[in-house]
Amino acid sequence: MKEFILTQEETERTVLVGLITNTQNEAKANEYLDELAFLAETAGAEPVKKFLQRLDMPNSRTFVGAGKLAEIKNYIDENEIGMVIFDDDLSAKQVQNIEKELQVKILDRTSLILDIFAKRAQTANAKRQVELAQYQYLLPRLTRLWTHLERQRGGIGMRGPGETQIETDRRIILDKISHLKEELKSIDRQKSIQRKNRGKLVRVALVGYTNVGKSTLMNLLAKSEVFAENKLFATLDTTVRKVIVDNLPFLLSDTVGFIRKLPTHLVDSFKSTLDEVREADLLLHVVDISHPAFEEQIEVVNKTLQEVCDSTNKPMILVFNKIDAFSYVEKAADDLTPRTRENISLDELKETWMAKMHDNCIFISAREKKNIDELKALLYQRVKEIHTTRFPYNDFLFQHYDEIATDEEKEES
């Protein structure tokens, strides 16, 4: 296998590979590769070319056909490429065969996401969740690895009579997975106690696809300094802040973003991170309205929430962010082709979604701070409804607050 020595200024040059199938047309395949390129850039790689092939299903041996693999090989040799990233999960045998043919590092979508997660994890909880997901990903792929994992815990006494290296490694990984799960259970118990100690404040959770602006919005509403960046999975650790809108306090939490083609075991590892979502009274579903596939992103988030958090019955406000980046192409009068998402104006989208959500949606720009006051007013109303249902005796104070409080008192509260 080729080896490339990288300096601090250099990044790994990579090519991306995807498929056009019966369930994934060319436009969708290109869109997924664009997202894969963004993931690669987030991980520190430099995507230089994309390869697509039309197949009914992935080749069981090399994912793509022999001809396409030879084409990729030629490009790698001519352009000093050190890594190839595939847009779908690869089996252990596929990785082994592809590495043998291309002689460079091979990654799939999941291993790339795991690498980003490992970089982003800051707290002990997040680090253990990532480590658990890495071992769960590694376990079925041991046939291509020669890791000698027993050296990490000492080989003496670890190997049974006639036991092969692969069996030893598998047993060590299973032990590590079991140990990490126990550690995460302990952390979960601690966090559960912390949540109980917060009292009966209404809890609001920010959810959404990755890189839609949740952390930026969190910083605006909570006047905090949560890390926000134009990269995927900028936030892995759940952050909780107390927010006061007018006279009404509540807890606001920022959570890890979701993404398409996220493996189940990876989501399972972060279930404890999503406890804030499960226990929230109100969800703020942040959406990037400027993204051409924002409706599919909404579906991905809703599906993940249903699978992981069982949060389909929770009150929800759709917050359409990035209206400053929204653009569309107005069709010519003589153009008789059907309209697509690119031909629909922002005003039309507003009318459509406002009607669908019964006013439980709002259009903002967190970066430009547009309509933030309107968002706070809507948030105040929804939190107040939950609060007065939970504490009916406080309803009188809300109803007569304007009469009994001076302007100065309102400012202080």
HELIX and SHEET records of a PDB file:
HELIX    1   1 GLU A   26  ALA A   43  1                                  18    
HELIX    2   2 ALA A   66  ASN A   79  1                                  14    
HELIX    3   3 ALA A   92  LEU A  102  1                                  11    
HELIX    4   4 ARG A  109  ARG A  120  1                                  12    
HELIX    5   5 ALA A  124  LEU A  138  1                                  15    
HELIX    6   6 LEU A  139  ARG A  144  5                                   6    
HELIX    7   7 LEU A  149  GLN A  152  5                                   4    
HELIX    8   8 GLN A  165  LYS A  196  1                                  32    
HELIX    9   9 LYS A  214  ALA A  222  1                                   9    
HELIX   10  10 THR A  264  SER A  269  1                                   6    
HELIX   11  11 ASP A  275  ARG A  278  1                                   4    
HELIX   12  12 PHE A  294  THR A  304  1                                  11    
HELIX   13  13 LEU A  305  CYS A  309  3                                   5    
HELIX   14  14 ILE A  323  ALA A  325  5                                   3    
HELIX   15  15 ARG A  341  ASN A  343  5                                   3    
HELIX   16  16 LEU A  346  MET A  357  1                                  12    
HELIX   17  17 ILE A  372  ARG A  390  1                                  19    
HELIX   18  18 PRO A  392  ASN A  394  5                                   3    
HELIX   19  19 ASP A  395  GLN A  399  1                                   5    
HELIX   20  20 TYR A  401  ILE A  404  1                                   4    
HELIX   21  21 ASP A  407  GLU A  412  1                                   6    
SHEET    1   A 4 ALA A  45  ARG A  54  0                                        
SHEET    2   A 4 GLU A  12  ILE A  20  1                                        
SHEET    3   A 4 MET A  83  PHE A  86  1                                        
SHEET    4   A 4 LYS A 105  ASP A 108  1                                        
SHEET    1   B 6 THR A 239  VAL A 245  0                                        
SHEET    2   B 6 LEU A 248  ASP A 254 -1                                        
SHEET    3   B 6 ARG A 203  GLY A 208  1                                        
SHEET    4   B 6 LEU A 282  ASP A 288  1                                        
SHEET    5   B 6 MET A 316  ASN A 321  1                                        
SHEET    6   B 6 CYS A 361  PHE A 363  1                                        
END                                                                             
